[in-house]
Amino acid sequence: MTIIAAYEGFHHYWIGSDSLGVSCGLGADFGTKLIKKGNYIIAFSSSYRVGDVARESKNLPKEINSIIDVRKFRDALSKDLIEEAGARTEAHNGNGLKEAPVGIIIVSPTGMYAIEGDFQVHKIKTGYYANGSGWAIAYGALYIAKQNKASGEEAISGAIKAAIAHSTTCGGRCHVKSIEKG
């Protein structure tokens, strides 16, 4: 139900998202899936709940300067998601959430990082990356952009717009942000 992507430009790391959300089986424009925190920007997929928890969390690192910081981010977000869902479900039926799969891309001055659905963390070294249901379309667009040495904004907005145009599970508006390389 989403597309998020990142691209390494000449002087910046670029990140983008669509804005389609699904509620009760209906798609609607729920807004950006990009969140600025400290010296980094987060793009989330899977659920707007992930974004809400990340946006409101006081436990996330102030800076992302290494893969170790990304692991700290993952651990804090995972804990926040589980606690939030546990408190919500406890009030209803007493069953708490044991895991909360996510798809996250982070850009910071030191690079681009991904947190996969199984909470695997890695640094993106290809110069581009995509996650969400439109990932294959965006990957193709980013590959061509990289081969043609496209500018960062052009590459990331082209990839997001390609996924929106060619996938029924991506939609809404294209959102783009960047972080200057450190």
C-alpha positions in Angstrom: 0.0 0.0 0.0 2.9 2.3 -0.3 6.1 3.5 -1.9 9.1 5.0 -0.1 12.5 5.4 -1.7 15.9 7.0 -1.2 18.6 8.2 -3.7 22.2 9.3 -3.3 22.7 12.6 -5.2 25.8 14.6 -5.7 25.7 16.6 -2.5 22.5 15.3 -0.8 20.7 12.2 0.2 17.1 12.3 -1.2 14.0 10.5 0.2 10.5 10.4 -1.0 7.0 8.8 -0.5 3.6 8.7 -1.8 0.6 9.5 0.5 -1.9 6.7 -0.1 -3.3 5.1 3.0 -6.0 2.5 3.3 -8.8 2.5 5.8 -11.7 0.1 5.8 -10.6 -1.1 2.3 -10.7 2.4 0.8 -7.7 4.3 -0.3 -7.3 8.0 0.7 -4.6 10.6 0.8 -3.3 10.4 4.4 -0.3 12.8 3.9 3.4 12.4 3.8 5.2 9.4 5.0 8.4 11.4 5.7 9.3 12.6 9.2 12.3 14.9 10.1 13.9 14.0 13.5 17.2 15.4 14.7 19.8 15.2 11.8 17.8 12.5 9.9 14.6 11.9 7.9 12.5 8.8 8.2 10.3 7.3 5.5 7.9 4.6 6.7 5.7 2.0 5.1 3.4 -0.7 6.3 1.1 1.5 8.5 0.5 5.2 9.3 0.5 3.9 12.9 4.3 3.4 12.5 4.6 7.0 11.5 2.5 8.3 14.3 4.5 6.4 16.9 7.8 7.5 15.3 6.6 11.1 15.2 5.6 11.2 18.8 8.4 9.1 20.3 10.7 10.7 22.8 13.0 7.6 22.8 14.5 7.8 19.3 18.1 8.9 18.9 18.8 12.6 18.3 21.3 11.8 15.5 22.0 8.9 13.1 25.7 8.8 12.4 26.3 5.1 12.1 24.7 1.7 11.7 24.8 1.4 15.5 22.6 4.5 15.8 20.1 2.9 13.3 20.0 -0.2 15.5 19.3 2.0 18.5 16.5 3.6 16.5 15.1 0.2 15.5 15.1 -1.0 19.1 13.5 2.2 20.5 10.8 2.3 17.8 10.1 -1.5 18.2 9.7 -1.0 21.9 7.4 2.0 21.4 5.2 0.2 18.8 4.8 -2.8 21.1 4.0 -0.8 24.2 1.5 1.4 22.3 -0.2 -1.6 20.8 -0.1 -3.5 24.0 -1.8 -0.6 25.9 -4.4 -0.2 23.2 -5.2 -4.0 23.0 -5.0 -4.4 26.8 -8.0 -2.1 27.1 -9.9 -4.2 24.7 -9.1 -7.8 25.3 -5.9 -8.3 27.2 -3.7 -9.5 24.3 -0.6 -7.5 23.7 1.4 -7.2 20.4 4.6 -9.3 20.3 6.1 -7.8 17.2 5.4 -4.9 14.9 6.8 -5.4 11.3 7.9 -2.2 9.6 9.6 -0.9 6.4 11.7 2.1 7.1 14.3 4.1 5.2 16.5 6.7 7.0 18.7 9.3 5.4 21.2 11.2 7.5 24.4 13.1 6.7 26.3 9.9 6.9 24.3 7.8 4.5 21.1 5.9 3.7 19.9 3.0 5.9 17.0 0.5 5.8 15.1 -1.4 8.4 13.3 -4.3 6.8 10.0 -5.9 7.8 11.9 -8.4 10.0 13.8 -5.6 11.7 17.0 -6.4 9.8 19.2 -3.2 9.6 21.6 -2.4 6.8 23.4 0.5 5.2 22.3 1.1 1.6 25.4 1.0 -0.6 23.9 0.9 -4.1 23.0 4.6 -4.2 19.3 3.9 -4.3 16.6 1.9 -2.5 12.9 1.4 -2.4 10.4 -0.3 0.0 6.7 -0.9 0.0 4.3 -2.4 -2.5 5.6 -0.3 -5.4 9.3 -1.1 -4.7 10.0 -2.9 -8.0 8.7 0.0 -10.2 10.6 2.5 -8.1 13.8 0.4 -8.2 13.7 0.3 -12.0 13.2 4.1 -12.2 16.1 4.7 -9.7 18.4 2.3 -11.6 17.8 4.3 -14.8 18.2 7.6 -13.0 21.6 6.4 -11.5 22.8 5.2 -14.9 21.9 8.6 -16.4 23.4 10.5 -13.5 20.1 12.3 -12.8 19.8 14.9 -10.1 18.6 13.7 -6.7 15.3 15.5 -6.8 14.5 14.4 -10.3 15.4 10.8 -9.6 13.4 10.4 -6.4 10.3 12.2 -7.6 10.5 10.3 -10.9 10.6 6.9 -9.0 7.7 7.8 -6.7 5.6 9.1 -9.6 6.4 6.0 -11.6 5.2 3.8 -8.8 2.0 5.9 -8.4 1.3 5.7 -12.1 1.9 2.0 -12.5 0.8 0.4 -9.2 -2.8 0.4 -7.9 -1.4 0.2 -4.3 0.5 3.5 -4.6 -1.1 6.8 -4.9 -1.8 10.3 -3.7 0.8 13.0 -3.8 4.6 12.7 -4.2 6.6 14.0 -1.2 10.4 14.7 -1.4 13.0 15.8 1.2 16.8 15.9 1.3 19.6 15.9 3.8 23.0 17.4 2.9 25.9 14.9 3.0 28.2 15.2 5.9 
